[in-house]
Structures are given as C-alpha cells and as structure tokens.
Amino acid sequence: MRRVLALAFVSALGFAADPATLTIVSSLPRTGSANAQTSTIVNGIRLAIEQAGGAVGGTTIVYHDWDDASPERGQWDPAVETANANKAVADASVVAYLGTYNSGAAKIAMPILNQAGLVMISPANTAVGLTRPVPERNEPAVYRPTGKVTYFRVVPGDWMQGELGAQWAKELGATSVFVLHDKEVYGKGLADVFVPAAEKLGLKVSGVEGIDPKAQNYRSLVTKIRQTGAQLVYFAGTAQSNAGQVAKDLAAGGLAKLPLLMPDGCFESALLESGGGKALDGRAFLTFGGLPPEQLTGAGAEFVKAYEARFQGKPQAYAVYGYECARVVLDAIRRANAKGGATRASVLAEVAATKDFQGALGTWSFDDQGDTTLRLMSGNTVKDGQFVFVKLLGQ
C-alpha cells in the first residue's frame, strides 16, 4: 500500500526521476500480423525523435517500444496492455504513452493512465466512445476517473468513417447491404454507426451479424448473405479479426463480384497477405482516416521521403500518424521546458493546448475532448494485390 501511495503522489505532482532525461513509450501489437503495420508506426516515432537530435532543449529523450500483444492471442492482449499501462505509471520518467493501435486496448489503458495524469496519444484508435458520448456505456466518462481529458488521438473517429462509408456504399451502386462485425469495441462500434447512416441514405440493411474472428470458415454465413440478395457486404473489423477469410469465403461461395467494403482496421498489408489477390482485387474497398502515404503532400511527402531514406522501405498507412504523435509530444516538452520544466502534468497541459499544429498531416488542433480537427477521409481499393487510392470521400 505504501508503494502504491508513493507512486500516486509522484505522478500527481508530475515529478520525473531525472528532469534532464524524459521517457516516451509506445504500446502497440508487435506480435502477430499487425506487426508489419506497427513496425512502420514505431519507425515513424523513431524518425521524429532522431530528427530532433534525441533531445529537446536540455532534455534527453529516451524511447521504449513496448509490445501489447501475446503469442497466445496473436494480437493485442488485455493482460499485457494492463501491464504496460501500469509499468508506464510506475516509471516516473515517463511523460507520454503513445498508443494504442486497437480501440479495445485503449479502453483498458485509458483509466489507468488518466488516474496517473499521464498523457496518452493514439496514432490509430477510432472508436466513437473513447472521446464522444455513448450514454448506454457511460463513455467516455468511464475512461476518465479523474474527470480530466488525458487521452488524445491524431486520427478522425468512427462517427465520420461510418457515415462516409455508408455514403460510399451508395455511390458504389448498392441498394442493400449486409453488415458483419467482429464483436470488438472497434468493429461493433463502427457497425453501430454504419447501420443507421446507411438506412438514413435509403439503403436496405439486409442483415447484421457478429462473427467469431477465430472461425475456420464462414461458409454458412455466406449462404445466408447470398439468400438475402444483398448487393454489398460491409465488414466492420480488422485484418486480425479474419477479414481475409471472410473475403475468400465470399468469393468461393459464389459472391466473387459482390463489393466488400471495409474500414481502416483492414488497411494494412496483413489483409493483402491473408485475403488472397483474387478474393480482393477489384471488389475490396477501404475507408481510411486520411490519405495513404503516396498521396501525402507538403510536409507529409517530406516525411515519406525521409522515412524511405532512413528505413529503406515504404511506410504503411499509419506510419505518419506515429510520427505525428511523437512530434506533438516533443513540441509539448519544448513548450513545457520554456515555461519552467517538463513534467507529466506540464506535458499533458501542453498537449491539450496544441492548436494550429503544423505537422505532416497538415495544420490541425486538438479539441476539448482530445479529438483532432482533421476531417479528411479517403477511399481506396485493391488492384493487382496492392492498395490503390480511389478518391477523397465526402467531397
């Protein structure tokens, strides 16, 4: 009990073990198929710190890349995410927690970090309730035990992705859709936005069904979808929740030409590797909160150029968001130092005060709930086994 009280006291005051050295940690799934995506996020974070010379003013920046996945699950693990959040709180030098990748992991880490006054910035979470009211689940209040906003994200939320996804489904010519979700915080929440948005646009929702992400196949489900006559399938989930198998079974079950619309959780190489070219080419469509790397301009294009030179490879979609998260923290540390010193409390305050930030994603701010003011959403498809940009959505 004494140890817990001591840690809480240190966190509340915002002291660091050594004010000349501060630590930034990330908590992302580094085990399993998401690793290809998260490796580029980590590279983006490292690039931002390296470009700053590993220091801000007289403060040396230390970075730790933590895995929140386990071999048993092959993806993020609640027990590991809990341990990571507690480890960050216990280390008084940690002033920023970059993560998580999965929205389900975020809801575990958020209240732990909130109680410690430790800022959390996600490069990828999009679930609505993390920042906006979902009364039946007491969100986001349940993640803010102190009543203060300590969680921020640099990607647009799913209220936008679900609505624009429904609009794109209609633009693709569908008059009826069948909605699948993975029963997770991210997938179920996104389906809950997409369904009413589709109905409002006059689309018939032929069915809504949660899937078992660990199922060997979905043949019976494909039969059910075929019987409804749905003209498009919307899959609300991630590449790790078996999106590739869904695509293959739809193709094998006589629905090879049926459009398959998916969200940003599938916009990674793991989908291409698991779905097979024939099951995706020309019929897979993906929404993404921003632009793919090859479409970035200005500072974003400069990031891509620097990334490719440093890491001898192309960044995946979320790499620039990891880069942006790190740059926001570094800027907050700089401003905190200029006002008397960077501590947990002062870094949190400066992150919250981020306005008109000129970054690789453009010029943007955090609102009072921790959301970015960016509202860019792109539509992408798959051709010849590769993601290809199609259009800006909602334009």
Helices and strands as residue ranges (DSSP letters): H 2-13, E 21-28, H 35-51, E 55-56, E 59-67, E 69-70, E 75-76, H 78-90, E 94-99, H 103-116, E 119-122, G 128-130, G 135-137, G 141-143, E 151-153, H 158-171, E 176-181, H 185-200, E 204-210, H 219-228, E 232-236, G 239-241, H 243-250, I 251-255, E 260-262, G 264-266, H 269-275, H 277-280, E 284-288, G 293-295, H 299-311, H 319-338, H 344-352, E 357-359, E 362-364, E 378-383, E 386-392
